[in-house]
Amino acid sequence: MPESCPPRENPDIPSVNSSNAQDSVKLQRFRRFLSLILTGTPSLGELFEILERPDQTEWRDLKQQLIARTSNVTLVGSLAIAGSISFVTSRSPSPIAAWEYALPYISLFAGGLCSVLSVVSGLGLVMFLNAVQHQTVREIRASMFKLIVVALLLAMPFFWLFMGIVIPIMGMAAAVWLGDNTFAKAGATMGVTGLIGTLLVIFTSLY
């Protein structure tokens, strides 16, 4: 009677498990990256865990850091609002750019609105951080809707500030490119390239 052969292991199973593990790690890193960029915290769950601990020392330190970060964002947003208003309401500042087109002014106006949203959401976030308590955390964790709302509130100040800075810069670069000055076009290209490179360095270091 022939001996029964032991079942052969599928060589594809370890590779599939390894691939799934790598995808999970990449997803966790990406979520942590977005959380650090937008909210300034490693994750929303870790923020709630710190708040629920009996010792509130770590939470007080983290709250002060978040409030200081939001205050800085609000300050920069206020300056961006003033700059956008001055550009939109003044005469053409320079002949090297095509300021007669509507695109630069639309971009500056949109950037000013984004900065206003950054300031308003920043003030709302500061009020939330000062009012949040243990019971509030339990209510937030029990409702997916509230969890999403809190995550958006934490992310909005930086997101709107980022848009309020990038959109006017792109609008001014477009005004230069619509003009006829070659040196100004070269300078605008170098400036935008430097901005993109700087953002890539910052985002890569955090990722």
C-alpha positions as CSV (number, residue, x, y, z in Angstrom):
1,M,0.0,0.0,0.0
2,P,1.6,3.3,-1.0
3,E,2.6,5.7,1.7
4,S,0.5,8.9,1.9
5,C,2.6,11.9,1.1
6,P,2.4,14.8,3.5
7,P,0.6,17.8,2.2
8,R,2.8,20.3,0.5
9,E,3.0,23.8,1.8
10,N,2.0,26.5,-0.5
11,P,5.1,28.7,-1.0
12,D,2.8,31.7,-1.9
13,I,1.2,31.9,1.5
14,P,4.3,33.4,3.3
15,S,4.8,36.0,0.5
16,V,1.1,36.9,0.7
17,N,1.2,37.4,4.5
18,S,4.4,39.4,4.2
19,S,2.9,41.6,1.5
20,N,-0.2,42.2,3.7
21,A,2.0,43.1,6.6
22,Q,4.0,45.5,4.6
23,D,0.8,47.1,3.3
24,S,-0.5,47.4,6.8
25,V,2.7,49.1,8.0
26,K,2.7,51.5,5.0
27,L,-1.0,52.4,5.8
28,Q,-0.2,53.0,9.4
29,R,2.8,55.2,8.5
30,F,0.7,57.2,6.0
31,R,-2.1,57.7,8.6
32,R,0.5,58.8,11.2
33,F,2.1,61.1,8.6
34,L,-1.3,62.8,7.8
35,S,-2.1,63.1,11.5
36,L,1.3,64.8,12.3
37,I,0.9,67.2,9.4
38,L,-2.7,68.1,9.9
39,T,-3.3,67.8,13.7
40,G,0.2,67.8,15.2
41,T,-0.5,64.5,17.0
42,P,0.6,61.0,16.1
43,S,-3.0,59.8,16.1
44,L,-6.5,60.8,17.3
45,G,-6.7,57.6,19.4
46,E,-3.4,58.4,21.2
47,L,-4.7,61.9,21.9
48,F,-7.8,60.5,23.6
49,E,-5.8,57.9,25.5
50,I,-3.6,60.7,27.0
51,L,-6.7,62.7,27.9
52,E,-8.3,59.7,29.7
53,R,-5.2,58.9,31.9
54,P,-5.6,59.7,35.6
55,D,-2.4,61.7,35.6
56,Q,-3.3,64.9,33.6
57,T,0.3,66.3,33.4
58,E,0.9,64.8,30.0
59,W,-2.4,66.1,28.7
60,R,-1.8,69.6,30.0
61,D,1.6,69.6,28.2
62,L,0.1,68.3,25.0
63,K,-2.8,70.8,25.2
64,Q,-0.4,73.7,25.6
65,Q,1.5,72.5,22.6
66,L,-1.6,72.2,20.5
67,I,-2.9,75.6,21.6
68,A,0.5,77.2,20.8
69,R,0.6,75.5,17.4
70,T,-3.0,76.7,16.7
71,S,-2.1,80.2,17.8
72,N,0.9,80.3,15.5
73,V,-1.3,79.1,12.6
74,T,-3.9,81.7,13.4
75,L,-1.3,84.5,13.5
76,V,0.2,83.5,10.1
77,G,-3.4,83.2,8.7
78,S,-4.1,86.8,9.9
79,L,-1.0,88.1,8.2
80,A,-2.0,86.2,5.0
81,I,-5.4,87.8,5.1
82,A,-3.9,91.3,5.4
83,G,-1.5,90.6,2.5
84,S,-4.3,89.2,0.3
85,I,-6.5,92.2,1.0
86,S,-3.7,94.7,0.2
87,F,-3.0,93.0,-3.2
88,V,-6.6,92.7,-4.2
89,T,-7.6,96.3,-3.4
90,S,-4.4,98.0,-4.7
91,R,-3.3,99.0,-8.2
92,S,-1.1,96.8,-10.3
93,P,2.1,96.5,-8.2
94,S,4.6,95.9,-11.0
95,P,4.7,95.9,-14.8
96,I,6.7,92.7,-15.0
97,A,3.5,90.7,-14.3
98,A,0.2,90.6,-16.2
99,W,-2.0,91.9,-13.4
100,E,-4.7,92.9,-15.8
101,Y,-5.9,89.2,-15.9
102,A,-8.4,88.0,-13.4
103,L,-6.6,84.8,-12.4
104,P,-4.1,86.4,-10.0
105,Y,-6.8,88.4,-8.2
106,I,-9.1,85.4,-7.9
107,S,-6.2,83.4,-6.4
108,L,-5.4,86.1,-3.9
109,F,-9.0,86.4,-3.0
110,A,-9.4,82.7,-2.6
111,G,-6.2,82.6,-0.5
112,G,-7.6,85.3,1.8
113,L,-10.8,83.3,2.3
114,C,-8.8,80.2,3.1
115,S,-6.9,82.2,5.7
116,V,-10.1,83.5,7.2
117,L,-11.3,79.8,7.5
118,S,-7.9,79.0,9.1
119,V,-8.3,81.7,11.7
120,V,-12.0,80.8,12.5
121,S,-11.3,77.0,12.7
122,G,-8.2,77.7,14.9
123,L,-10.3,79.7,17.4
124,G,-12.8,76.9,17.4
125,L,-10.1,74.3,18.1
126,V,-8.7,76.4,21.0
127,M,-12.2,76.5,22.5
128,F,-12.6,72.8,22.1
129,L,-9.3,72.0,23.7
130,N,-10.1,74.2,26.7
131,A,-13.6,72.6,27.1
132,V,-12.8,68.9,26.4
133,Q,-13.2,66.5,29.5
134,H,-13.3,62.8,30.2
135,Q,-17.0,62.6,29.6
136,T,-16.6,64.4,26.3
137,V,-14.1,61.8,25.1
138,R,-16.5,59.0,25.9
139,E,-19.2,60.7,24.0
140,I,-16.9,61.3,21.0
141,R,-15.7,57.7,20.9
142,A,-19.3,56.4,21.1
143,S,-20.3,58.3,18.0
144,M,-18.5,57.9,14.6
145,F,-20.0,61.3,13.5
146,K,-18.5,63.2,16.4
147,L,-15.2,61.4,15.9
148,I,-15.1,62.6,12.3
149,V,-16.1,66.1,13.3
150,V,-13.3,66.3,15.9
151,A,-10.7,65.0,13.5
152,L,-11.8,67.6,10.9
153,L,-11.6,70.3,13.6
154,L,-8.1,69.3,14.5
155,A,-7.0,69.3,10.8
156,M,-8.8,72.4,9.5
157,P,-6.5,75.2,10.8
158,F,-3.4,73.9,9.2
159,F,-5.2,72.7,6.0
160,W,-6.8,76.1,5.4
161,L,-3.6,77.9,6.2
162,F,-1.7,75.7,3.8
163,M,-4.2,76.4,1.0
164,G,-4.2,80.1,2.0
165,I,-0.5,80.3,1.3
166,V,-0.1,78.0,-1.7
167,I,-3.1,79.4,-3.8
168,P,-1.9,83.1,-3.7
169,I,1.7,82.0,-4.5
170,M,0.4,80.1,-7.6
171,G,-1.7,83.0,-8.6
172,M,1.3,85.4,-8.4
173,A,3.4,83.0,-10.3
174,A,0.7,82.7,-13.0
175,A,0.6,86.5,-13.2
176,V,4.4,86.6,-13.9
177,W,4.1,83.8,-16.4
178,L,1.3,85.7,-18.3
179,G,3.7,88.6,-18.6
180,D,6.6,89.2,-21.0
181,N,9.6,89.5,-18.7
182,T,11.9,86.5,-19.1
183,F,13.9,87.1,-16.0
184,A,10.8,87.4,-13.9
185,K,9.5,84.1,-15.3
186,A,12.9,82.5,-14.5
187,G,12.7,83.9,-10.9
188,A,9.1,82.7,-10.5
189,T,10.0,79.2,-11.7
190,M,12.9,79.0,-9.3
191,G,10.7,80.2,-6.4
192,V,8.0,77.7,-7.1
193,T,10.5,74.9,-7.5
194,G,12.2,75.8,-4.2
195,L,8.8,75.8,-2.5
196,I,7.9,72.4,-3.8
197,G,11.4,71.1,-2.9
198,T,11.0,72.5,0.6
199,L,7.6,70.9,1.1
200,L,8.9,67.5,-0.1
201,V,11.8,67.7,2.3
202,I,9.5,68.5,5.2
203,F,6.9,65.8,4.3
204,T,9.6,63.2,3.7
205,S,11.2,63.8,7.0
206,L,7.8,63.4,8.8
207,Y,6.9,60.3,6.8
